[in-house]
Amino acid sequence: MRTAPLSRADIADLADRVGGPVALPGDAGYAAECATFNLLTPVHPAVAIGASGADDVRAAVRFAAERGLPVAVLATGHQMARSAEGAVLINMSRMGAARVDPERRAARVEGGARWRGTLDEAGAHGLAPISGGSAGVGVVGYHLGGGASPIMGRRHGYAADHVRAIEVVTADAEARRVTASSEPDLFWGLLGGTGNFGAVTALEFALFPVRRFYAAGLHFAGEHMARALHAWREWACGLPAEMSTSLAFQRALPAMPEPLRGRFVMHLRFTSLGPRDEAERVLEPMRRVAPALMESAGEQPYREAVSLFLDPPGPFPWVERSGMLRDFPDEAAEALLAVAGPDAESELSLVEVRRLGGAMEGPPAVPNAVPGRDAGWSVLGIGGGDAGKAALFEEQLNTLVGALAPWTSDERMPNLLGAREGATPQALRAIYGHERYDRLAAVKKRYDPRNLFRMNHNITPAHHVDGARPKDS
Ligand SMILES: Cc1cc2nc3c(=O)[nH]c(=O)nc-3n(C[C@H](O)[C@H](O)[C@H](O)COP(=O)(O)OP(=O)(O)OC[C@H]3O[C@@H](n4cnc5c(N)ncnc54)[C@H](O)[C@@H]3O)c2cc1C
């Protein structure tokens, strides 16, 4: 195991080869390359490389492979699962281009692209990607962990289901263009296997003809929460696939609209890809359940879809836990109210339940390793804003997860795994399911036998006994 810090001489050749900066701890520029969006998941690599293109990525991976060092990849720093201690960090943020081909209804984005650019480029042609609830999240990281869209998912499935090609630098420092037919195992494993199989330099995926969509939000005060939650639960089960909904208990989120700032509210979100009058007719029963503190409703361009979900406006400290629920019966709603509702002593900033189902339940359009497809609901808890309360938030997140355990499925989408989750092969095996994990471990053995890409929710190569460390780590 190499522990000695890298010297300037060690990196001299690498610094000559790559177009972007190469920084050691203490160098000006090191902190900027290591900056994460989640301030509670800092990274401290042995060297940080700001990649300006696929050749830089190849040079960085070759440098790591020659020295037996692990590789960490950072695009936006929304979900850094490990601190990258001793690793070669590849910062992809300079590789942010997004190009849209309206004829083929497809986008090609570079490895560090954020959703904002793709939403704008696609929107200019009346097209939409299967994007998530945040414009700042990385497009590639989102696809590699599944990609559950709160608006498009029930109609079209996971984002990973619509990937056409992946350009990736694997552990042998080779650049490959991988499709479902050219290298089926690697393609399958990359989509769902998070960053375990290489550094993705570009991704191509399908777009859909969606110019505008209908969005509504209802905010309920404490005294109406129980009634609204129970009514929502039943109502959400009957929605057609083009309609989606989630419900969130929100406490002091930084992006709360002014009249609600600092208040504890329950936010019901509803969207539809269908005609406006039909959406309004379907929403009407929920409007009558209880008076709303604030209501918004209307059609909007798809590129503004993310405004519904109150993304933190800038880097922010938070801890999170998530789960997928097989079912969300009355008893589960009561359990949720007890730990997150108006009478709970919770300080969590957000506790959200999303209705999944629709195309997210069916088989994927292209084969991939995204687990948790039979879950009907997802739950996400976030404690954020005050880094000093991280331990308290962790405790309250444990309480939340424990309360919903009777309905939780073992398998779940990797995208919302917290930094401390899936930390052992045994835990990850449960999250992926045995059969899928065994196949992932076999693909890992073939493409990354020394487990260079292990600064993530790590799938260990098949020849390692579960729990054992790779030989050269
Ligand atoms: C506010 C917010 C909203 C979200 N909404 C949704 C949502 O609606 N649906 C959903 O499915 N998820 C959602 N997520 C989760 C998000 O998709 C994951 O956290 C995703 O991993 C973030 O990727 P990133 O590149 O932005 O983050 P990073 O921290 O930069 O990357 C996370 C990990 O992804 C891998 N990775 C990223 N880029 C590459 C690459 N180019 N090559 C190889 N590996 C790479 C690496 O292992 C890296 O460690 C949300 C997260 C946040 C914080």
The ligand as a MOL file (V3000), in Angstrom:
LIG
                    3D

  0  0  0     0  0            999 V3000
M  V30 BEGIN CTAB
M  V30 COUNTS 53 58 0 0 0
M  V30 BEGIN ATOM
M  V30 1 C -30.2430 18.3170 -5.2300 0
M  V30 2 C -30.1580 16.9210 -5.8160 0
M  V30 3 C -31.1930 16.4520 -6.6100 0
M  V30 4 C -31.1110 15.1620 -7.1780 0
M  V30 5 N -32.1590 14.7070 -7.9220 0
M  V30 6 C -32.0940 13.4580 -8.4480 0
M  V30 7 C -33.1840 12.9320 -9.1960 0
M  V30 8 O -34.2140 13.5920 -9.3920 0
M  V30 9 N -33.0710 11.6670 -9.6880 0
M  V30 10 C -31.9290 10.9210 -9.5170 0
M  V30 11 O -31.8700 9.8030 -10.0300 0
M  V30 12 N -30.8990 11.3920 -8.8040 0
M  V30 13 C -30.9560 12.6250 -8.2550 0
M  V30 14 N -29.9150 13.0910 -7.5130 0
M  V30 15 C -28.7720 12.2130 -7.2780 0
M  V30 16 C -27.6990 12.4020 -8.3340 0
M  V30 17 O -28.1330 11.8990 -9.5720 0
M  V30 18 C -26.4400 11.6360 -7.8860 0
M  V30 19 O -26.0040 12.2090 -6.6800 0
M  V30 20 C -25.3360 11.6500 -8.9400 0
M  V30 21 O -24.3700 10.6640 -8.6000 0
M  V30 22 C -24.6490 12.9860 -8.9930 0
M  V30 23 O -23.6430 12.9670 -9.9550 0
M  V30 24 P -22.6510 14.1970 -10.0510 0
M  V30 25 O -21.7600 13.9430 -11.1880 0
M  V30 26 O -23.4340 15.4590 -10.0300 0
M  V30 27 O -21.8580 14.1430 -8.6680 0
M  V30 28 P -20.3360 13.7850 -8.3620 0
M  V30 29 O -20.2230 13.8400 -6.8790 0
M  V30 30 O -19.4180 14.6340 -9.1380 0
M  V30 31 O -20.2070 12.2970 -8.8620 0
M  V30 32 C -20.7470 11.2460 -8.0970 0
M  V30 33 C -20.1010 9.9490 -8.5010 0
M  V30 34 O -20.5720 9.6180 -9.8020 0
M  V30 35 C -19.5250 9.0430 -10.5650 0
M  V30 36 N -19.2820 9.8970 -11.7420 0
M  V30 37 C -19.7150 11.1470 -11.9970 0
M  V30 38 N -19.3110 11.5370 -13.2190 0
M  V30 39 C -18.5920 10.5200 -13.7320 0
M  V30 40 C -17.9110 10.3100 -14.9600 0
M  V30 41 N -17.8910 11.2380 -15.9150 0
M  V30 42 N -17.2560 9.1160 -15.1500 0
M  V30 43 C -17.2700 8.1560 -14.1950 0
M  V30 44 N -17.9070 8.3050 -13.0040 0
M  V30 45 C -18.5600 9.4710 -12.7930 0
M  V30 46 C -18.3090 8.9690 -9.6870 0
M  V30 47 O -18.2600 7.7170 -9.0520 0
M  V30 48 C -18.5700 10.0250 -8.6470 0
M  V30 49 O -17.9230 9.7200 -7.4500 0
M  V30 50 C -29.9800 14.3590 -6.9340 0
M  V30 51 C -28.9490 14.8290 -6.1230 0
M  V30 52 C -29.0330 16.0950 -5.5570 0
M  V30 53 C -27.9090 16.5530 -4.6900 0
M  V30 END ATOM
M  V30 BEGIN BOND
M  V30 1 1 1 2
M  V30 2 1 2 3
M  V30 3 2 2 52
M  V30 4 2 3 4
M  V30 5 1 4 5
M  V30 6 1 4 50
M  V30 7 2 5 6
M  V30 8 1 6 7
M  V30 9 1 6 13
M  V30 10 2 7 8
M  V30 11 1 7 9
M  V30 12 1 9 10
M  V30 13 2 10 11
M  V30 14 1 10 12
M  V30 15 2 12 13
M  V30 16 1 13 14
M  V30 17 1 14 15
M  V30 18 1 14 50
M  V30 19 1 15 16
M  V30 20 1 16 17
M  V30 21 1 16 18
M  V30 22 1 18 19
M  V30 23 1 18 20
M  V30 24 1 20 21
M  V30 25 1 20 22
M  V30 26 1 22 23
M  V30 27 1 23 24
M  V30 28 2 24 25
M  V30 29 1 24 26
M  V30 30 1 24 27
M  V30 31 1 27 28
M  V30 32 2 28 29
M  V30 33 1 28 30
M  V30 34 1 28 31
M  V30 35 1 31 32
M  V30 36 1 32 33
M  V30 37 1 33 34
M  V30 38 1 33 48
M  V30 39 1 34 35
M  V30 40 1 35 36
M  V30 41 1 35 46
M  V30 42 1 36 37
M  V30 43 1 36 45
M  V30 44 2 37 38
M  V30 45 1 38 39
M  V30 46 1 39 40
M  V30 47 2 39 45
M  V30 48 1 40 41
M  V30 49 2 40 42
M  V30 50 1 42 43
M  V30 51 2 43 44
M  V30 52 1 44 45
M  V30 53 1 46 47
M  V30 54 1 46 48
M  V30 55 1 48 49
M  V30 56 2 50 51
M  V30 57 1 51 52
M  V30 58 1 52 53
M  V30 END BOND
M  V30 END CTAB
M  END
